[in-house]
């Protein structure tokens, strides 16, 4: 990500400093401290360029629409979560502070704006958490559950609780009636990891309008079943640019063990490869979720070295994908634990967004900007 000084940003925008600061406070321009001078700030070049073009009146409507789906301005109203000044909030509650004490079930109660949430115990005491089983259970429900249209919020919240039970039965199959973080820890036979798992589940429960949540809302907007909406979200989550990013972090750690941290980062930059462990466009000062989770354990040496090298060489802090992968190493969890935790946690957020979208009554139906061959206006003989 490229950054501009205040002087450069003001020159591009053609505005007063007060306007620049107002755009930062409203979330239109991302900012971070200047590492060379803490008294100064740097501003996202992409955000400044976008606003400058808008103010100059040079953009067509379709260009504005295209930008909004690439880390652009908010496009859907939602009361569920937001990111402001580098902090994540769940219905007005600071998520990092909430994670100090809350469970995933309590977070569902908050995000769904509902009564107390409880899930049915798992049915396979010896089974391991299984993403494949979660897909199967959701697909089975899609063919049997009713569409959402015409059904009351009360009924949908009850169904959401049932869907969470189905997913947790696959991802936290322990047969106890304990909270989900304890069930997951017991399923992995790592009781000592329970509190970190709890924090991770809470911190990952929702994250505004990300790729999987948008997929969920599009599905829900059609009137499809809640289970179909969650299945859309889960499918999207598996992508390597979303919930599957932990695999890239694990690969970097393998390189660190073979080459050293500095050489690993430099090699990736030289080869033009991405570094999924670092940075997040919505957190210019560092991913607050990663900070909150990593405060609970010491990083293994290879992870600590990679974090330092990334900060020194590219100037970015580690993100939640790094933190989840590090937690997996610390507690010797299964390799796919980051995705299992992510999927179980985000099911709560997907259900919240699906129900909110249904309540809005709007079908999400964007238009495509045609870029194909020229259209023939007349038929040739």
N, C-alpha and C positions, 0 to 999 in steps of 0.2 A: 504494500500500500504506500502511495506517495503522499508526502506531507508538505504543506506550505507554511511560511512564516506569516505573521499577522499582516505585514506590509504587502507580501505577495497576494494574500487572500483579498485584502482590501482593494488592491489594484485590479484584480480580476472582477470583483463584485461591483466596484465603483460606488461603494457605500461608506457610511461613517462607521467608526469602531463600535459604537453602541449597537448598530444593526447586526454586525458580525457576532457580537456577544449574545444578542437576543436569539439569533439563529442557532447558536450553540446550545443555549438553555432550552430551546424548544426541540432539540434533537434533530434539527435539519442539517447541521454540520458537526461532524465528529471532531473532537479535539483531544490532545494529550500534551503533557508537559514536555518541553524541550530538554533532552538529556544533557545538552551542553550548557543550558542556562535555565535552572528551575523556575526563574521568575517569568519566563516566557512560555507561550503555548504554541503548538503546531496544529495545523488544521488540515483535514482530509482534502486532498486535491480533487478527488472525484466529486465530493459533496459540493465544494466551491464551484467547480466547473458546471455542475448540473444547475445550481441556483443562478449562476451568472447567465447561462443560456436562457433560463426561464425568464429572468428579468429583462433580458434583451429582446424577448419575444421571437426568438429564432426557432423555437421548437414546435413541431406539429403535434396535434393531439395524440397520434399513434406513437410518437417518440416518447412522450410523457408516460403513456401507458406502458411501453416496453421497459422504461427505466424503473418503474415501480416494482417490478417483479425481480429486480436484480439489486437487492439491498437498498432499494429506493425509499420513497416516502411511504408511510402507512396507507394501505388501500382498503382495509376492512375494519369496521368498528368492533372493538372487543373490550369487555370489562374484566377479562380473566387475568391477564398478566401484561406487563410492560417493562421496558428497560429505559431507565432515566439516569443520566449522570453516572453511568457505569455501575448501576445497581439494578438487580432484578426484583420485581415486585409481583406478588400474588394478591390480586384484589386489594391493593394498597398496603399489603404487609411485605416488609423487606424479607426476601426469600432466604438470604443467608442467616438472618436472625431467627426466622421461622424454623430453619433446619437445626438450630441448636437444641430444639426440644420436640418437634412434631414428628409424627409418623406419616407414612404415605396415606394411610386411611384418613387421618385428620386433615391431610392436605387435599384429599378428594372431597371431604366435607366442605372445605373452604372454597375450592375451585368450582364445585358443582352447586355451591350455595344451597346445600341440602342439610338434612338431618344426619345423624351419626351413621357412618359407613362401616360395614363389617363384611368380610368375605368368607365364603364357605371353605372349610379345610380341604387340603389336597386329598387325593385318593390313592396315591402310590408312595408309600413311605420309603421304599428303596430306590425310587426313580430319581434320575438327575434332571435338573432344569432343562427343558427342551423347547427351543424355538420352533422346531418342526411341529411339535404337538400343539403349540399355540396357533400356528397357521391352520392346522387341521380342524381344531375346535372352532375357530372363527369361521372358517369356510362352511362347516356344518351348520353353524347358527345362521349364516346368511341365507341358507335355503329354507329355514324354518321360521325365523323371526319375522315379525310384522314390519311393514314400512313405518316410517316415523310420522308421516302426514296424518293430521287429524287426531293425534294422540296427545294427551295432556302432559305438561312438564313433570307432574308427579309420577305418572306412569313411566315416562322415559327415564327418570332418575332411578326408579326401581329396576328397570331393565339394565341401566348402566351398571348398577351394582352387581347384577347377575353376570354381565359380560366381564367385569373385573374379576369376578370369581372364576370364570372360565379361563381367562388368561393366567391368573395367578396359580390355578391348578396345574398348568403346564410349566410355568416358569418358577414357581415356588411350591413344588409338589408335596412337601412335608405335610403329614396328616394332622398336625396339631392345630389348635384353634388360636395360635399365637399371632401377633402382628406379622405382617408380610416380611419385614426385614429379618425377623427372627426365623421365620419359616425358610427364607432363602438361605440364611447362614447355616441352618440345620441341614438343608438339602445338600449343601456343599461340605457339610461336616467341618465348618469353620466358625464355631460360636464366637471366637474372639474377634471376628470381623463384623459382628452384628451391628455395632453402633455406626461404624463407617458406612456399612451398607444402608443403614437408615438415612444417614445424612445424604448419601448419593441419591437415593430414591427421591427424597424431598427436593433436592436441588435440581433434579432432572425432570420433575413432574410436568413442567410446562416452560415454554420459552418463546412466547409471542407467536408470530406467524412464520414459523420455519417451514421447510419443504414438506415434511410429513404432516404437519398440522394443516397446511394449505390443502394437501391431497385429501385429508380427512374432511375438511369443510366443503370441498367441492362435491365429494360423494354424498355427504349429509344434505347438501343443498338440493339434491335431486329427489329427496324424499326416501332414499334407500334406507335400509335397516341401520341401526347404530352399529351392529357387528360388521356390516359392510364398510362403514366409515372407518372403524378401527383397523380392519384388515387393509384398507388402503394406506393408512398411516404406517402400519407395521411393514408393509411391503416397501414403502418409500424409505423407511428408516434403515433398511439393510444396505443402502447404497454407500459406496466408499467415500463419498463427499458429505455424508451425514452420519448416521450412527455407526457405520462401518469404518470410520476414520481411525479407530483404535488399531486396526491392522497395520496402517501406515506408521503409527507410533511404535508398535512392536518391532516393525522392520528397521526403524531407525535405531532402536536400542541394540538390535543385533549388529548393526554397523558400528555403533559406538564400542561394543565389546571387541570388535575386530580391528577397528581403525583408530579409535579414540573419538571423543566428542567433537573437538574442533575440526578434525579432518572430515568427519561425517557431515557436519553442517556445510563446510566449504565445498565438499564434493557435490552435495545436493544442489547448492547454488550454482556451481560451475556447470552442472549438467542440466540445469533448468528444471529440476524436480521440485515438487511441492514439499513443504515441511509441515505436515498436518498437526504436529505437536504444538505449534506456536501461533499466537495471535487469534483474534476474532474481531470482525468488522464492527460489532456492536459494543466492544469493550476496548477502546484505545489504551486504557491504563491497565489492562490485564483482566482476564476472565474471573469475575468475582466468584463464580461457582468453583473454579479450580482452587482459588485461594482458600475458600471455606472448607473444601474437602481435604486439601493437603495440610491444613493446620492440625489435622488429627493424627498424622504419622510422619515419620522421617523418610525421606526419599532414599532408595537404594543408591549406591555410588554411581552407577552408570546413568541413572535418571537425573541425579543431581548435577553430574558433569554436563549432560545434554542441556539441562535447563540453563546453566551458566553460559554455555557456549552460544545458545540461541540468543540470550540477552545481550551478550557482548558483540556477536557478529551481525545479527539481523535486527537487534533492538526491540525484540518482541518477547513478552512473557508467555509462559506455557498456558494451555487452555484445558478445558474439561476433558477432552479426549486423552491428553497426556495424564491428567490426574487420575482418571479411571484406570488407565493401563498401569500406572504406578501402583495404585491401590491393589490391583490384581496381583502384581509381583510381590508386594509387601506381605499379603495374606495367603499367597500361594493358591489363588483361586484358579478355576479352569480358564483356559486361554480366551474363551468367548464370553467371560463374565461381564466385560464392559457392555456388550450388546444386550445381554440378558437383563442387566440392571437398567439400561437405557429403555428397553422395550417395556418392562414392567412399570417403570416410573411414568413413562410418557403415555401409557394407556390411560392414565388418569386425566392427563391434559387433553388427549384426543377426544375422550368422551365429553369433557367440559365444552370443548369447541364444537363438537358435533351437535350437542344440545343447544348451544347458543345459536348456531347457524340455523337449526330447525326453527327456533323461536323467531328468528328474523323474517322467515317466510320468503327469502330471496333465493332464486337460482343463480349460482355463479356460472356465468356463461361469457367468457372473454371472446373477443374477435381475433382472428389471425390476420396479419399483414402479409399479403401475397407477395412472394419473391420469385415465383416460377417464371416459365417462358411467357413471352408476350401472348396475349389473348387474341385469337383470330376473330375479327369482327364480321367476316363474311366467309361463306363456304366457297371453296374452289371447285370448279367443274371437274 
